[in-house]
Amino acid sequence: MEKSTYIGEQGRAKRDHNTGTAMYGQGRYSNTNRKYASKFGEVRTVDYEEMPSKALSFKNAAAFEMFEQELAREHNIDKRHMYRNQDLSVIIKKMSYNGVTIGPKSDMIIVSYETKKKD
């Protein structure tokens, strides 16, 4: 990925108290839009090692929602209850991916399910 990726982090004391929702599964969320990342705390550039090496990519949030609906249909699960017993990251990792990307390169959300802590 040639564009820089950013993450907004809170101080050490608050690092484990993420206030955002994990709508794309439990993982490390970053974005190619520095200003957007700043909404979540102090901005730093994400290291290459923190990025997913094999991400499942979606054009936009609507495409991701279609993927969720298809998963629910395939497994005969009511979409409202799909994550009751399992996080989305577990499902996607079973498909041999270690993260997801959503959106265009200029404003892409990147979620890595391999969350090696950076201190």
N, C-alpha and C positions, 0 to 999 in steps of 0.2 A: 504494500500500500504506500503510494508516494506522498500522500498528504499527511501532515502531522495530525496526531490524535491527542486529545486532551481529556483530563479527568479533573473534576472539582472535588477536593477532599476537605473534610473537616479536620481540626487538630487531633493529635493523638488521643486525647481524652474522649473525643466523640466519634472516632473512626468506626467503632463497632456499632454505632447507633445511626445507621443510615435512615434518613427520613423519607426517602423515595419508595415507590412501589416497585416491585420486581416483576413488571408485566411481561418481560421476556425471559423469565427464569432467574434463579439465584446466581449471581456472578458479578464480575467487575464491569461496570458500565462506563463507557467513555464516548466521546463525540468528536467529530472533525470540526465542530464549530466552537471555538474558544469561548466566545461570549455565552453560549448556552451552558457550557461546562462550568462557568463561573457562578451560575445559580446554585451549585451544589457545594461550593466551598472554594478554598484556595486552589488555583489552577496549576497543574504541572503537566508536562508532556509525558505521554505514556511510552514506556520502553517497549521495544519490539518484542521482547520475551513475554510481555504481559498481554500481547494480542493473541487472539485465537489463530491457530495455524491452519485450521480447516473449518471455516465458518459457513453456515447455511445462510444464504443471502436472500433478502426480500427487497423488492423495488420500493415499497412503502409500507406503512402500518396496515393499510387495507389488505395488502397481499399477505401479510403475516396473519391477519384475522381469518382470511380465507383458508390458510394452512391449518389454523386451529380448528375451524369448522370441519375441514376434511378429516383431520385426525379424530375428532369426536365422532363423525359419521362412520369412519372405518372401524372404530372400536365400539360402536353402538353405545356411546356415552353422551349424556346430556352435557352440552358445552359448559353450562353453569357449574357442573360438578366435576369437570375434567381434572382439575388440579387438587381436588380435595385430599387425595391420598398420595399424590406424587407431584413434585415440582416439574415445570416444563423443561428445565435443564436436564433432568434425568431422561426424559423422553427423547430429547434431541441428541444427547450423548449416546443413547442406544442406536441411533441412526448413524453413528460414527463421525459426528461433528463435535467440536469443542467450543462452539460459540455461534452467535448470529450477528448479522449486520442488517440494518434496516435503513433504507433511504439512499439518496444520491451521495456521491463522494463529498460534495460541498457541505452537507449537513447530515452525516451518517451517524447513527447510533451503533456502537459496537459493544457487544456483550461477550466477555470471555468467561467460560464456565470453569476454566482452570485458574483459580484465583490465588496465585502466589502472592503473599503479602509483601508489600514494599515498605520498608521502614526508613 
